[in-house]
Amino acid sequence: MPTAGAALPHCGVFPNCVNSESAYQDRNIDPIKASRSQWQHLKERLSQHKDWILVLESGEYLHYEATTPLMRFTDDVLLRYDHDNTLIHVRSSSRLGIGDMGANRTRVEWLRQLTEAGR
């Protein structure tokens, strides 16, 4: 578990992960711009989602297990709120398979839309 202000864990060697704190362009995705109220709104929305289970919450760090709708795979989503820069850093990774067919990027964009709806 990352400590306060620590970066999210790096993605592994397979292309089945995206991370807003990755230096590797093929794994990088933009963080989500969010005020504190938008961060709270996102947490509330995810707590109501039947396919998302909160595994760990520690300060501004959240670890979810997200189940994919079609194949019912369990993936890991890590979120870290950076209040100084009003950003949510995100890491979304598949547990199985070498690739993810874009599922993790799609998931992060869905999170971005949920966050923007909390304005």
VMD Tcl script that builds the backbone (N, CA, C; Angstrom):
set m [mol new atoms 357]
animate dup $m
set s [atomselect $m all]
$s set {name element resname resid chain x y z} {
  {N N MET 1 A 0.842 -1.179 0.000}
  {CA C MET 1 A 0.000 0.000 0.000}
  {C C MET 1 A 0.888 1.242 0.000}
  {N N PRO 2 A 0.624 2.175 -0.935}
  {CA C PRO 2 A 1.391 3.409 -0.935}
  {C C PRO 2 A 1.157 4.220 0.339}
  {N N THR 3 A 2.185 4.907 0.763}
  {CA C THR 3 A 2.040 5.815 1.894}
  {C C THR 3 A 1.555 7.161 1.381}
  {N N ALA 4 A 1.174 8.055 2.271}
  {CA C ALA 4 A 0.651 9.357 1.889}
  {C C ALA 4 A 1.592 10.051 0.917}
  {N N GLY 5 A 1.045 10.448 -0.223}
  {CA C GLY 5 A 1.821 11.161 -1.222}
  {C C GLY 5 A 2.693 10.281 -2.102}
  {N N ALA 6 A 2.797 8.986 -1.809}
  {CA C ALA 6 A 3.637 8.088 -2.599}
  {C C ALA 6 A 2.960 7.758 -3.920}
  {N N ALA 7 A 3.761 7.524 -4.936}
  {CA C ALA 7 A 3.243 7.170 -6.254}
  {C C ALA 7 A 2.600 5.789 -6.218}
  {N N LEU 8 A 1.692 5.569 -7.133}
  {CA C LEU 8 A 1.064 4.263 -7.267}
  {C C LEU 8 A 2.088 3.266 -7.805}
  {N N PRO 9 A 1.886 1.966 -7.539}
  {CA C PRO 9 A 2.841 0.966 -8.045}
  {C C PRO 9 A 2.919 0.982 -9.570}
  {N N HIS 10 A 4.078 0.672 -10.095}
  {CA C HIS 10 A 4.275 0.618 -11.541}
  {C C HIS 10 A 3.479 -0.529 -12.136}
  {N N CYS 11 A 3.197 -0.429 -13.425}
  {CA C CYS 11 A 2.582 -1.527 -14.158}
  {C C CYS 11 A 3.644 -2.606 -14.385}
  {N N GLY 12 A 3.194 -3.826 -14.587}
  {CA C GLY 12 A 4.114 -4.933 -14.854}
  {C C GLY 12 A 4.612 -4.914 -16.295}
  {N N VAL 13 A 5.142 -6.015 -16.732}
  {CA C VAL 13 A 5.741 -6.086 -18.073}
  {C C VAL 13 A 4.701 -6.266 -19.177}
  {N N PHE 14 A 3.517 -6.762 -18.853}
  {CA C PHE 14 A 2.493 -6.993 -19.872}
  {C C PHE 14 A 1.672 -5.727 -20.115}
  {N N PRO 15 A 1.156 -5.564 -21.342}
  {CA C PRO 15 A 0.359 -4.368 -21.671}
  {C C PRO 15 A -1.096 -4.500 -21.227}
  {N N ASN 16 A -1.293 -4.794 -19.951}
  {CA C ASN 16 A -2.649 -4.942 -19.421}
  {C C ASN 16 A -2.897 -3.995 -18.252}
  {N N CYS 17 A -2.280 -2.813 -18.330}
  {CA C CYS 17 A -2.338 -1.871 -17.218}
  {C C CYS 17 A -2.124 -0.457 -17.745}
  {N N VAL 18 A -2.796 0.501 -17.126}
  {CA C VAL 18 A -2.518 1.918 -17.353}
  {C C VAL 18 A -2.302 2.576 -16.006}
  {N N ASN 19 A -1.489 3.628 -15.999}
  {CA C ASN 19 A -1.125 4.276 -14.744}
  {C C ASN 19 A -0.830 5.747 -15.039}
  {N N SER 20 A -1.507 6.639 -14.346}
  {CA C SER 20 A -1.306 8.072 -14.571}
  {C C SER 20 A 0.054 8.544 -14.076}
  {N N GLU 21 A 0.770 7.708 -13.341}
  {CA C GLU 21 A 2.095 8.080 -12.852}
  {C C GLU 21 A 3.192 7.281 -13.548}
  {N N SER 22 A 2.865 6.664 -14.666}
  {CA C SER 22 A 3.839 5.872 -15.409}
  {C C SER 22 A 4.667 6.760 -16.324}
  {N N ALA 23 A 5.941 6.465 -16.417}
  {CA C ALA 23 A 6.827 7.185 -17.328}
  {C C ALA 23 A 6.802 6.562 -18.721}
  {N N TYR 24 A 6.222 5.392 -18.845}
  {CA C TYR 24 A 6.166 4.699 -20.130}
  {C C TYR 24 A 4.929 5.136 -20.895}
  {N N GLN 25 A 5.143 5.695 -22.077}
  {CA C GLN 25 A 4.054 6.296 -22.840}
  {C C GLN 25 A 2.929 5.307 -23.144}
  {N N ASP 26 A 3.257 4.051 -23.405}
  {CA C ASP 26 A 2.203 3.090 -23.732}
  {C C ASP 26 A 1.372 2.696 -22.516}
  {N N ARG 27 A 1.830 2.992 -21.333}
  {CA C ARG 27 A 1.095 2.669 -20.101}
  {C C ARG 27 A 0.506 3.913 -19.445}
  {N N ASN 28 A 0.917 5.091 -19.901}
  {CA C ASN 28 A 0.507 6.333 -19.257}
  {C C ASN 28 A -0.899 6.736 -19.670}
  {N N ILE 29 A -1.608 7.336 -18.731}
  {CA C ILE 29 A -2.914 7.930 -18.991}
  {C C ILE 29 A -2.982 9.191 -18.132}
  {N N ASP 30 A -3.684 10.186 -18.602}
  {CA C ASP 30 A -3.780 11.438 -17.840}
  {C C ASP 30 A -4.503 11.209 -16.522}
  {N N PRO 31 A -4.026 11.874 -15.446}
  {CA C PRO 31 A -4.768 11.818 -14.187}
  {C C PRO 31 A -6.111 12.525 -14.363}
  {N N ILE 32 A -6.976 12.355 -13.405}
  {CA C ILE 32 A -8.314 12.944 -13.453}
  {C C ILE 32 A -8.315 14.218 -12.619}
  {N N LYS 33 A -8.670 15.331 -13.232}
  {CA C LYS 33 A -8.779 16.606 -12.522}
  {C C LYS 33 A -10.008 16.557 -11.627}
  {N N ALA 34 A -9.827 16.859 -10.328}
  {CA C ALA 34 A -10.961 16.740 -9.407}
  {C C ALA 34 A -10.776 17.604 -8.173}
  {N N SER 35 A -11.818 18.315 -7.825}
  {CA C SER 35 A -11.846 19.040 -6.557}
  {C C SER 35 A -12.083 18.032 -5.433}
  {N N ARG 36 A -11.964 18.472 -4.210}
  {CA C ARG 36 A -12.226 17.587 -3.075}
  {C C ARG 36 A -13.670 17.080 -3.118}
  {N N SER 37 A -14.626 17.935 -3.452}
  {CA C SER 37 A -16.032 17.493 -3.510}
  {C C SER 37 A -16.243 16.486 -4.650}
  {N N GLN 38 A -15.547 16.662 -5.758}
  {CA C GLN 38 A -15.657 15.677 -6.843}
  {C C GLN 38 A -15.055 14.336 -6.428}
  {N N TRP 39 A -13.958 14.372 -5.679}
  {CA C TRP 39 A -13.348 13.147 -5.155}
  {C C TRP 39 A -14.351 12.432 -4.249}
  {N N GLN 40 A -15.015 13.166 -3.364}
  {CA C GLN 40 A -16.012 12.574 -2.470}
  {C C GLN 40 A -17.192 12.014 -3.265}
  {N N HIS 41 A -17.608 12.756 -4.283}
  {CA C HIS 41 A -18.709 12.304 -5.141}
  {C C HIS 41 A -18.336 10.990 -5.839}
  {N N LEU 42 A -17.121 10.903 -6.359}
  {CA C LEU 42 A -16.673 9.685 -7.028}
  {C C LEU 42 A -16.678 8.506 -6.062}
  {N N LYS 43 A -16.166 8.706 -4.871}
  {CA C LYS 43 A -16.155 7.639 -3.867}
  {C C LYS 43 A -17.580 7.166 -3.562}
  {N N GLU 44 A -18.500 8.102 -3.443}
  {CA C GLU 44 A -19.900 7.761 -3.169}
  {C C GLU 44 A -20.497 6.956 -4.321}
  {N N ARG 45 A -20.257 7.399 -5.540}
  {CA C ARG 45 A -20.798 6.681 -6.711}
  {C C ARG 45 A -20.233 5.272 -6.803}
  {N N LEU 46 A -18.934 5.109 -6.551}
  {CA C LEU 46 A -18.324 3.782 -6.636}
  {C C LEU 46 A -18.833 2.872 -5.525}
  {N N SER 47 A -19.142 3.430 -4.358}
  {CA C SER 47 A -19.660 2.612 -3.259}
  {C C SER 47 A -21.034 2.032 -3.591}
  {N N GLN 48 A -21.727 2.637 -4.532}
  {CA C GLN 48 A -23.058 2.177 -4.929}
  {C C GLN 48 A -23.023 1.230 -6.130}
  {N N HIS 49 A -21.859 1.065 -6.720}
  {CA C HIS 49 A -21.740 0.246 -7.928}
  {C C HIS 49 A -21.579 -1.227 -7.544}
  {N N LYS 50 A -22.454 -2.066 -8.028}
  {CA C LYS 50 A -22.475 -3.475 -7.624}
  {C C LYS 50 A -21.229 -4.248 -8.062}
  {N N ASP 51 A -20.537 -3.794 -9.086}
  {CA C ASP 51 A -19.366 -4.516 -9.586}
  {C C ASP 51 A -18.040 -3.956 -9.086}
  {N N TRP 52 A -18.094 -3.042 -8.120}
  {CA C TRP 52 A -16.887 -2.466 -7.541}
  {C C TRP 52 A -16.887 -2.731 -6.042}
  {N N ILE 53 A -15.820 -3.365 -5.561}
  {CA C ILE 53 A -15.691 -3.664 -4.134}
  {C C ILE 53 A -14.476 -2.917 -3.593}
  {N N LEU 54 A -14.705 -2.133 -2.549}
  {CA C LEU 54 A -13.603 -1.421 -1.902}
  {C C LEU 54 A -12.830 -2.419 -1.043}
  {N N VAL 55 A -11.574 -2.625 -1.401}
  {CA C VAL 55 A -10.718 -3.568 -0.687}
  {C C VAL 55 A -9.964 -2.863 0.428}
  {N N LEU 56 A -9.531 -1.633 0.163}
  {CA C LEU 56 A -8.716 -0.908 1.126}
  {C C LEU 56 A -8.907 0.588 0.950}
  {N N GLU 57 A -9.072 1.281 2.053}
  {CA C GLU 57 A -9.081 2.739 2.061}
  {C C GLU 57 A -8.119 3.187 3.140}
  {N N SER 58 A -7.170 4.016 2.751}
  {CA C SER 58 A -6.189 4.540 3.691}
  {C C SER 58 A -5.904 5.991 3.321}
  {N N GLY 59 A -6.491 6.904 4.070}
  {CA C GLY 59 A -6.319 8.324 3.763}
  {C C GLY 59 A -6.889 8.632 2.390}
  {N N GLU 60 A -6.032 9.116 1.513}
  {CA C GLU 60 A -6.459 9.492 0.163}
  {C C GLU 60 A -6.191 8.385 -0.858}
  {N N TYR 61 A -5.985 7.176 -0.388}
  {CA C TYR 61 A -5.681 6.031 -1.236}
  {C C TYR 61 A -6.820 5.021 -1.167}
  {N N LEU 62 A -7.266 4.555 -2.352}
  {CA C LEU 62 A -8.332 3.560 -2.432}
  {C C LEU 62 A -7.894 2.422 -3.344}
  {N N HIS 63 A -8.240 1.202 -2.964}
  {CA C HIS 63 A -8.006 0.024 -3.798}
  {C C HIS 63 A -9.347 -0.664 -3.983}
  {N N TYR 64 A -9.756 -0.793 -5.244}
  {CA C TYR 64 A -11.000 -1.463 -5.588}
  {C C TYR 64 A -10.713 -2.718 -6.397}
  {N N GLU 65 A -11.602 -3.679 -6.273}
  {CA C GLU 65 A -11.670 -4.802 -7.196}
  {C C GLU 65 A -12.891 -4.527 -8.059}
  {N N ALA 66 A -12.652 -4.419 -9.363}
  {CA C ALA 66 A -13.730 -4.142 -10.309}
  {C C ALA 66 A -13.965 -5.387 -11.154}
  {N N THR 67 A -15.202 -5.800 -11.257}
  {CA C THR 67 A -15.551 -6.969 -12.056}
  {C C THR 67 A -16.033 -6.508 -13.424}
  {N N THR 68 A -15.455 -7.085 -14.481}
  {CA C THR 68 A -15.836 -6.697 -15.836}
  {C C THR 68 A -17.243 -7.201 -16.142}
  {N N PRO 69 A -18.015 -6.423 -16.893}
  {CA C PRO 69 A -19.415 -6.773 -17.112}
  {C C PRO 69 A -19.626 -8.084 -17.894}
  {N N LEU 70 A -18.895 -8.281 -18.961}
  {CA C LEU 70 A -19.175 -9.417 -19.834}
  {C C LEU 70 A -18.551 -10.727 -19.348}
  {N N MET 71 A -17.250 -10.733 -19.168}
  {CA C MET 71 A -16.540 -11.967 -18.826}
  {C C MET 71 A -16.401 -12.187 -17.319}
  {N N ARG 72 A -16.763 -11.176 -16.510}
  {CA C ARG 72 A -16.724 -11.257 -15.044}
  {C C ARG 72 A -15.312 -11.456 -14.491}
  {N N PHE 73 A -14.307 -10.894 -15.186}
  {CA C PHE 73 A -12.940 -10.906 -14.677}
  {C C PHE 73 A -12.824 -9.892 -13.545}
  {N N THR 74 A -11.957 -10.162 -12.589}
  {CA C THR 74 A -11.685 -9.213 -11.513}
  {C C THR 74 A -10.403 -8.461 -11.841}
  {N N ASP 75 A -10.495 -7.141 -11.871}
  {CA C ASP 75 A -9.358 -6.261 -12.128}
  {C C ASP 75 A -9.122 -5.383 -10.906}
  {N N ASP 76 A -7.944 -4.804 -10.832}
  {CA C ASP 76 A -7.588 -3.933 -9.709}
  {C C ASP 76 A -7.542 -2.482 -10.158}
  {N N VAL 77 A -8.158 -1.618 -9.363}
  {CA C VAL 77 A -8.147 -0.179 -9.625}
  {C C VAL 77 A -7.655 0.510 -8.361}
  {N N LEU 78 A -6.582 1.275 -8.508}
  {CA C LEU 78 A -6.008 2.030 -7.398}
  {C C LEU 78 A -6.189 3.512 -7.690}
  {N N LEU 79 A -6.661 4.248 -6.703}
  {CA C LEU 79 A -6.876 5.685 -6.834}
  {C C LEU 79 A -6.152 6.393 -5.703}
  {N N ARG 80 A -5.515 7.509 -6.046}
  {CA C ARG 80 A -4.848 8.317 -5.022}
  {C C ARG 80 A -5.168 9.776 -5.285}
  {N N TYR 81 A -5.803 10.418 -4.306}
  {CA C TYR 81 A -6.150 11.824 -4.461}
  {C C TYR 81 A -4.983 12.702 -4.039}
  {N N ASP 82 A -4.555 13.558 -4.954}
  {CA C ASP 82 A -3.480 14.521 -4.721}
  {C C ASP 82 A -4.151 15.877 -4.494}
  {N N HIS 83 A -4.411 16.201 -3.225}
  {CA C HIS 83 A -5.156 17.428 -2.920}
  {C C HIS 83 A -4.379 18.686 -3.267}
  {N N ASP 84 A -3.043 18.651 -3.229}
  {CA C ASP 84 A -2.252 19.842 -3.573}
  {C C ASP 84 A -2.444 20.240 -5.033}
  {N N ASN 85 A -2.604 19.258 -5.909}
  {CA C ASN 85 A -2.742 19.518 -7.345}
  {C C ASN 85 A -4.145 19.242 -7.864}
  {N N THR 86 A -5.081 18.935 -6.973}
  {CA C THR 86 A -6.469 18.578 -7.303}
  {C C THR 86 A -6.529 17.582 -8.468}
  {N N LEU 87 A -5.846 16.456 -8.252}
  {CA C LEU 87 A -5.810 15.380 -9.244}
  {C C LEU 87 A -6.086 14.044 -8.575}
  {N N ILE 88 A -6.711 13.161 -9.324}
  {CA C ILE 88 A -6.821 11.770 -8.915}
  {C C ILE 88 A -5.872 10.982 -9.798}
  {N N HIS 89 A -4.866 10.395 -9.188}
  {CA C HIS 89 A -3.975 9.504 -9.923}
  {C C HIS 89 A -4.614 8.131 -9.905}
  {N N VAL 90 A -4.516 7.445 -11.014}
  {CA C VAL 90 A -5.221 6.179 -11.151}
  {C C VAL 90 A -4.337 5.127 -11.809}
  {N N ARG 91 A -4.480 3.906 -11.317}
  {CA C ARG 91 A -3.835 2.732 -11.912}
  {C C ARG 91 A -4.916 1.676 -12.059}
  {N N SER 92 A -5.120 1.211 -13.288}
  {CA C SER 92 A -6.111 0.179 -13.553}
  {C C SER 92 A -5.395 -0.967 -14.249}
  {N N SER 93 A -5.528 -2.175 -13.695}
  {CA C SER 93 A -4.792 -3.315 -14.252}
  {C C SER 93 A -5.628 -4.585 -14.230}
  {N N SER 94 A -5.441 -5.375 -15.274}
  {CA C SER 94 A -6.098 -6.670 -15.374}
  {C C SER 94 A -5.263 -7.696 -14.635}
  {N N ARG 95 A -5.919 -8.592 -13.948}
  {CA C ARG 95 A -5.207 -9.659 -13.245}
  {C C ARG 95 A -4.828 -10.793 -14.185}
  {N N LEU 96 A -5.644 -11.028 -15.187}
  {CA C LEU 96 A -5.415 -12.139 -16.109}
  {C C LEU 96 A -5.122 -11.624 -17.507}
  {N N GLY 97 A -4.354 -12.388 -18.238}
  {CA C GLY 97 A -4.104 -12.075 -19.643}
  {C C GLY 97 A -2.928 -11.160 -19.856}
  {N N ILE 98 A -2.409 -11.237 -21.058}
  {CA C ILE 98 A -1.272 -10.407 -21.427}
  {C C ILE 98 A -1.737 -9.014 -21.817}
  {N N GLY 99 A -2.838 -8.927 -22.539}
  {CA C GLY 99 A -3.393 -7.644 -22.948}
  {C C GLY 99 A -4.754 -7.434 -22.306}
  {N N ASP 100 A -5.327 -6.254 -22.543}
  {CA C ASP 100 A -6.630 -5.953 -21.937}
  {C C ASP 100 A -7.648 -5.455 -22.947}
  {N N MET 101 A -7.257 -5.422 -24.242}
  {CA C MET 101 A -8.142 -4.956 -25.316}
  {C C MET 101 A -8.704 -3.559 -25.028}
  {N N GLY 102 A -7.927 -2.726 -24.357}
  {CA C GLY 102 A -8.325 -1.352 -24.070}
  {C C GLY 102 A -9.252 -1.176 -22.881}
  {N N ALA 103 A -9.530 -2.267 -22.155}
  {CA C ALA 103 A -10.489 -2.200 -21.049}
  {C C ALA 103 A -10.060 -1.238 -19.949}
  {N N ASN 104 A -8.767 -1.196 -19.632}
  {CA C ASN 104 A -8.316 -0.324 -18.539}
  {C C ASN 104 A -8.397 1.147 -18.921}
  {N N ARG 105 A -8.049 1.488 -20.156}
  {CA C ARG 105 A -8.202 2.885 -20.598}
  {C C ARG 105 A -9.671 3.287 -20.590}
  {N N THR 106 A -10.520 2.391 -21.054}
  {CA C THR 106 A -11.959 2.664 -21.063}
  {C C THR 106 A -12.473 2.876 -19.649}
  {N N ARG 107 A -12.014 2.072 -18.705}
  {CA C ARG 107 A -12.430 2.196 -17.312}
  {C C ARG 107 A -12.021 3.563 -16.746}
  {N N VAL 108 A -10.792 3.989 -17.022}
  {CA C VAL 108 A -10.329 5.284 -16.508}
  {C C VAL 108 A -11.145 6.422 -17.116}
  {N N GLU 109 A -11.480 6.319 -18.396}
  {CA C GLU 109 A -12.294 7.366 -19.018}
  {C C GLU 109 A -13.696 7.385 -18.412}
  {N N TRP 110 A -14.225 6.226 -18.040}
  {CA C TRP 110 A -15.515 6.160 -17.345}
  {C C TRP 110 A -15.412 6.850 -15.977}
  {N N LEU 111 A -14.308 6.601 -15.262}
  {CA C LEU 111 A -14.086 7.277 -13.974}
  {C C LEU 111 A -13.994 8.787 -14.164}
  {N N ARG 112 A -13.350 9.203 -15.246}
  {CA C ARG 112 A -13.225 10.630 -15.547}
  {C C ARG 112 A -14.629 11.237 -15.747}
  {N N GLN 113 A -15.488 10.537 -16.483}
  {CA C GLN 113 A -16.861 11.024 -16.711}
  {C C GLN 113 A -17.651 11.096 -15.405}
  {N N LEU 114 A -17.520 10.076 -14.556}
  {CA C LEU 114 A -18.193 10.097 -13.252}
  {C C LEU 114 A -17.740 11.286 -12.419}
  {N N THR 115 A -16.444 11.544 -12.447}
  {CA C THR 115 A -15.885 12.659 -11.669}
  {C C THR 115 A -16.397 13.989 -12.191}
  {N N GLU 116 A -16.408 14.154 -13.505}
  {CA C GLU 116 A -16.886 15.406 -14.102}
  {C C GLU 116 A -18.363 15.622 -13.818}
  {N N ALA 117 A -19.135 14.545 -13.697}
  {CA C ALA 117 A -20.560 14.664 -13.391}
  {C C ALA 117 A -20.796 15.154 -11.967}
  {N N GLY 118 A -19.769 15.076 -11.124}
  {CA C GLY 118 A -19.898 15.502 -9.726}
  {C C GLY 118 A -19.676 16.975 -9.512}
  {N N ARG 119 A -19.662 17.772 -10.558}
  {CA C ARG 119 A -19.440 19.221 -10.414}
  {C C ARG 119 A -20.649 19.925 -9.886}
}
mol reanalyze $m
mol bondsrecalc $m
mol representation Tube
mol addrep $m
